[in-house]
Amino acid sequence: MTEMSRPTDAPRPLATTVIGSWPVPEWLARLKTEWFRGRISHAQMQDVHETAIKAALRDQELAGIDIVSDGELRRDNDVDYLLSRMPGVEIAQTAKDFYFDYYEPRVTAPLGDADGPLGLADDYAFTAAQTDRPITVSLTGPFSLAHRIRDEAYGDRRALVLAVARRLNAEAAELAARGATRLQLDEPFLAGYPDQVGVAVEAINLVTADVDVSWGLHVCYGNRYARPSWEGHYDFLFPAVLEARVDHLVLEFARKGFDDLPALARYGWDRSVGVGVIDVKSPRVETPDLVAARIRHALRYVPAERLVLNPDCGLRHLSGAVARAKLAALVAGAAQVRESLVETSAPPPPEPSPTPSEPAPALAQGAAT
């Protein structure tokens, strides 16, 4: 698992990837909503999801993305898909007016550590059968999940966070046993509670314990309906995040600027960094040159062997056409920089062999010397 200071296990330098979610077209949103209103069978919804996932994977492959995801297209949102499957979490009303709405979950008794799988391993197995590219499976982290639960069992927020973490650890172990090699914890709520980062790191280490995969930690400022939930700077993560047993720190920069990048060097982060170079909250498509400029700026603080390139957050709230164009720009910008790195690292051409000197022409008789 996590070995401090090891280079990224990405398939090539400046590898490209996605954070998790993929655009949900209007037809899929309508069908999902119909499912939550009880008007579509489970079998039919399963078939719809599988069709959408195949298309999302193909889009990522055609764009040239190195590390893909299933687009989280089976999920209603970043929280409920996990909590609704977690034994001990009670949800009184499971119907929804709109699929993306949040439930109102609660716990009235302590959660068990491993009360059966949540189903993510089955999701992964389907995805792995559709592509030969590396796959990242994302799980919303225990800190964020716990902050959506009304606690009527623990009376202590930390205890609830850690209980959720232990449950996620069991699911992560199930994923690893089924062949998953890249798992990512998403903590979109953490930026809103910067004074609690220590508890979040403690919980993250419970999730990753004894699960021998490559672990990422994604911390953004929220992406609910393409709007940030919080604002701030990534300094709040340090130094606590240095104790997180993860291999990659995946951060949002394209929207908010790169002023926080120096913090990585200042605090001594020596592992892989996923740098957001695509703004997912704007429909404007970046040019490859702009992406390349952002990558070159990041290389001032993170060496190429530890740098992975991604959008700021998930692509859910963009149209499919815009998402595809943004990923094409990401891949093209990365290729520009990768090519320039190869050129600058190539050995200089050998010096040409000296031309044999020709004998000096004989002086004509009577010529001055």
C-alpha positions in Angstrom: 0.0 0.0 0.0 1.2 3.5 0.9 4.9 4.0 0.8 5.9 7.5 1.6 7.9 9.3 -1.1 7.2 6.7 -3.8 6.5 8.1 -7.3 3.1 7.9 -8.7 2.0 4.5 -10.1 0.3 6.2 -13.0 0.8 4.5 -16.4 3.1 7.3 -17.8 4.4 10.7 -16.8 1.7 13.4 -16.6 -1.0 10.8 -16.8 -4.5 12.1 -17.3 -7.6 11.0 -15.3 -11.0 12.0 -14.1 -12.2 12.6 -10.6 -15.2 10.4 -10.8 -18.6 11.6 -12.0 -19.6 11.8 -15.7 -22.3 14.1 -17.2 -25.9 12.8 -16.6 -27.9 13.5 -19.7 -31.5 14.7 -19.4 -32.9 11.3 -20.5 -30.9 9.5 -17.8 -31.9 12.0 -15.1 -35.6 11.5 -16.0 -35.2 7.7 -15.8 -33.4 7.9 -12.5 -36.2 10.1 -11.1 -38.8 7.6 -12.4 -36.9 4.9 -10.6 -37.0 6.8 -7.3 -40.7 7.3 -7.8 -41.2 3.6 -8.2 -42.2 3.7 -11.9 -39.3 1.7 -13.3 -38.2 -1.8 -12.4 -34.8 -2.6 -10.9 -33.9 -4.8 -13.9 -34.7 -2.0 -16.3 -32.8 0.6 -14.4 -29.8 -1.8 -14.2 -29.8 -2.1 -18.0 -30.0 1.7 -18.4 -27.1 2.2 -16.0 -24.9 -0.4 -17.8 -25.6 1.2 -21.2 -24.7 4.7 -19.8 -21.5 3.4 -18.2 -20.3 1.7 -21.4 -20.8 5.0 -23.3 -19.0 7.0 -20.6 -16.0 4.6 -20.7 -15.9 4.8 -24.5 -15.9 8.6 -24.4 -13.0 8.6 -21.9 -11.1 6.2 -24.1 -11.7 8.2 -27.3 -10.5 11.3 -25.5 -7.3 9.5 -24.6 -7.7 9.5 -20.8 -5.2 7.2 -19.2 -7.1 6.3 -16.0 -10.9 6.0 -16.3 -13.9 5.7 -14.0 -17.5 4.4 -14.4 -18.7 8.0 -14.2 -20.5 7.1 -10.9 -23.6 6.8 -13.2 -25.3 4.3 -11.0 -25.3 6.8 -8.1 -28.0 9.2 -7.3 -25.5 11.6 -5.6 -22.3 11.5 -3.7 -23.8 10.5 -0.4 -27.0 8.5 -0.6 -25.7 5.7 -2.9 -23.5 4.6 0.0 -25.6 5.5 3.0 -28.7 3.8 1.7 -26.8 0.5 1.5 -25.2 0.8 4.9 -26.9 -1.4 7.5 -27.8 0.6 10.6 -28.4 3.8 8.6 -32.2 4.5 8.7 -33.9 6.3 5.8 -37.6 6.8 6.5 -38.6 8.1 3.1 -36.8 6.5 0.1 -38.9 8.0 -2.6 -37.5 11.2 -4.2 -39.1 14.0 -6.2 -35.8 14.3 -8.1 -33.1 11.7 -8.1 -30.3 14.1 -7.1 -32.0 15.2 -3.9 -30.5 14.1 -0.6 -32.1 11.7 1.8 -32.4 12.5 5.5 -30.6 9.6 7.1 -30.1 8.9 10.8 -28.5 6.3 13.0 -30.3 5.2 16.2 -27.9 2.5 17.2 -24.1 1.9 16.7 -23.1 0.8 13.2 -21.6 -2.7 12.7 -18.1 -2.8 11.2 -18.9 -5.3 8.4 -22.6 -6.1 8.0 -22.3 -7.2 4.4 -21.0 -5.6 1.2 -22.4 -2.3 -0.1 -22.2 -3.4 -3.7 -19.3 -1.3 -5.0 -17.2 -4.4 -5.8 -20.0 -5.6 -8.2 -20.0 -2.2 -9.8 -16.2 -2.4 -10.2 -16.3 -5.9 -11.7 -18.8 -4.7 -14.4 -16.6 -1.7 -15.3 -13.4 -3.8 -15.4 -15.0 -6.1 -17.9 -15.6 -3.1 -20.3 -12.2 -1.6 -20.5 -8.5 -2.5 -20.4 -7.5 0.8 -18.9 -6.7 1.4 -15.2 -9.9 2.3 -13.2 -10.3 4.5 -10.2 -13.2 3.7 -7.9 -14.2 6.6 -5.7 -15.9 6.5 -2.3 -17.2 9.5 -0.5 -15.1 9.7 2.6 -16.2 9.0 6.2 -16.1 12.6 7.3 -18.4 13.8 4.5 -20.8 10.9 4.9 -21.1 11.3 8.6 -22.0 15.0 8.2 -25.1 14.0 6.3 -26.3 11.6 9.1 -28.4 12.7 12.0 -26.8 11.1 15.0 -29.1 9.6 17.6 -26.7 6.8 18.7 -23.2 8.2 19.5 -23.7 11.7 20.8 -20.2 12.4 19.5 -19.4 13.4 15.9 -15.9 11.9 16.0 -17.3 8.5 17.1 -19.8 8.5 14.2 -17.1 9.5 11.7 -14.9 6.6 12.8 -17.8 4.1 12.8 -18.5 5.1 9.1 -14.8 4.7 8.4 -14.6 1.2 9.7 -17.6 0.3 7.5 -15.9 1.8 4.5 -12.7 -0.2 5.3 -14.7 -3.4 5.0 -16.0 -2.3 1.6 -12.5 -1.3 0.4 -11.2 -4.7 1.3 -14.0 -6.2 -0.7 -13.1 -4.1 -3.7 -9.4 -5.1 -3.4 -10.3 -8.7 -3.2 -12.3 -8.3 -6.5 -9.2 -6.8 -8.2 -9.6 -3.1 -7.7 -6.1 -1.4 -7.5 -7.0 2.3 -7.3 -9.4 3.7 -4.7 -10.1 7.3 -4.0 -11.7 8.9 -1.0 -13.7 12.1 -1.8 -14.1 14.6 1.1 -16.1 17.5 -0.3 -17.3 18.5 3.2 -13.9 18.8 4.7 -13.2 22.3 3.4 -16.2 23.5 5.3 -14.8 22.3 8.6 -11.1 23.1 8.5 -10.7 22.8 12.3 -11.7 19.1 12.1 -9.1 17.9 9.6 -7.4 15.9 12.3 -10.5 13.8 12.8 -10.9 13.4 9.1 -7.3 12.1 8.7 -7.8 9.7 11.6 -10.9 8.3 9.8 -9.1 8.2 6.5 -6.4 6.0 8.0 -9.0 3.6 9.3 -10.5 3.3 5.8 -7.1 2.6 4.2 -5.8 0.3 6.9 -4.6 -3.1 5.5 -6.1 -2.5 2.0 -3.2 -2.9 -0.3 -4.2 -0.6 -3.2 -3.1 2.8 -4.5 -5.1 5.3 -2.4 -6.1 8.8 -3.4 -7.6 11.6 -1.3 -9.6 14.2 -3.2 -10.4 17.4 -1.4 -12.3 20.1 -3.2 -14.6 23.0 -2.2 -17.8 21.3 -3.2 -19.5 20.9 -6.6 -23.2 20.7 -5.8 -25.0 21.9 -9.0 -21.7 23.2 -10.3 -21.3 25.7 -7.4 -18.7 25.7 -4.7 -20.0 25.1 -1.2 -17.0 26.7 0.5 -14.1 29.0 -0.2 -10.6 29.1 1.3 -7.1 27.8 1.0 -5.5 24.4 1.2 -3.2 25.4 4.0 -5.9 24.1 6.4 -4.9 20.5 5.4 -1.4 20.9 6.7 0.4 19.5 8.6 -2.3 17.0 9.5 -2.7 15.5 6.0 1.0 14.5 6.1 -0.1 11.7 8.5 -2.8 10.4 6.0 -1.9 7.0 4.7 -2.7 7.8 1.1 -0.5 7.8 -2.0 -2.1 10.8 -3.9 -3.5 14.1 -2.9 -6.0 15.3 -5.5 -6.8 19.0 -5.4 -8.8 21.7 -7.2 -6.8 24.5 -8.8 -8.2 25.5 -12.2 -11.2 27.4 -10.9 -9.5 29.0 -7.9 -6.0 29.6 -9.1 -2.7 28.1 -8.2 -1.7 30.2 -5.2 -2.0 27.2 -2.9 0.5 25.0 -4.9 3.6 26.3 -3.0 2.0 24.9 0.2 2.8 21.4 -1.0 6.5 22.1 -1.1 6.4 24.3 2.0 4.9 21.6 4.2 7.0 18.8 2.6 4.3 16.8 0.7 6.4 14.2 -1.1 3.8 11.9 -2.7 1.8 12.1 -5.9 -0.4 15.1 -6.6 -3.4 15.2 -8.8 -3.6 18.8 -10.0 -6.9 20.2 -11.3 -6.3 21.9 -14.6 -9.8 21.8 -16.0 -12.6 24.0 -14.4 -15.7 21.9 -14.1 -17.9 24.8 -12.9 -17.6 26.6 -16.2 -18.9 25.5 -19.5 -16.1 27.3 -21.3 -13.8 24.8 -22.9 -10.1 25.4 -22.2 -7.6 25.5 -25.0 -4.8 22.9 -25.0 -2.4 25.9 -24.7 -4.1 27.1 -21.5 -4.0 23.6 -20.1 -0.3 23.2 -21.0 0.4 26.6 -19.3 -1.3 25.4 -16.1 0.6 22.1 -16.2 3.9 24.0 -16.6 3.1 26.1 -13.6 2.4 23.0 -11.5 5.7 21.6 -12.6 7.4 24.4 -10.7 6.3 22.8 -7.5 5.7 19.1 -8.3 8.1 17.0 -10.4 6.7 15.3 -13.5 7.1 11.8 -12.0 4.7 12.7 -9.2 2.2 14.8 -11.2 -1.2 13.5 -12.4 -3.6 15.7 -14.3 -7.3 15.9 -13.8 -10.4 18.1 -13.8 -11.0 20.0 -10.5 -14.0 17.8 -9.6 -16.5 15.5 -11.2 -18.0 16.3 -14.6 -21.6 15.6 -13.6 -23.0 19.1 -14.2 -21.5 19.7 -17.6 -23.1 18.6 -20.9 -21.6 15.6 -22.6 -20.3 17.7 -25.5 -18.5 20.1 -23.2 -17.1 17.4 -21.0 -15.7 15.6 -24.1 -14.2 18.8 -25.4 -12.6 19.6 -22.0 -11.1 16.1 -21.8 -9.7 16.5 -25.3 -8.1 19.7 -24.3 -6.7 18.1 -21.1 -5.1 15.2 -23.1 -3.8 17.6 -25.8 -2.3 20.0 -23.2 -0.6 17.1 -21.4 0.8 15.8 -24.7 2.3 19.2 -25.4 4.1 19.4 -22.1 5.1 15.7 -22.1 6.7 16.2 -25.6 8.6 19.3 -24.4 9.9 17.4 -21.4 11.2 14.6 -23.7 12.9 17.2 -25.8 14.6 19.0 -22.9 15.7 15.7 -21.3 17.1 14.2 -24.5 21.0 14.0 -24.6 22.6 16.6 -26.8 23.6 15.4 -30.2 27.3 14.2 -30.5 29.8 16.8 -31.5 30.6 16.4 -35.3 33.9 14.8 -36.0 36.6 17.3 -36.9 37.2 17.7 -40.6 40.8 16.6 -41.4 42.8 19.7 -42.1 43.9 20.1 -45.7 47.5 21.0 -46.4 48.1 24.7 -47.0 48.4 25.6 -50.6 52.0 26.0 -51.8 53.1 29.6 -52.1 53.7 30.7 -55.7 57.3 31.6 -56.4 58.0 35.1 -55.5 55.1 35.5 -53.3 55.6 37.5 -50.1 55.9 35.6 -46.9 
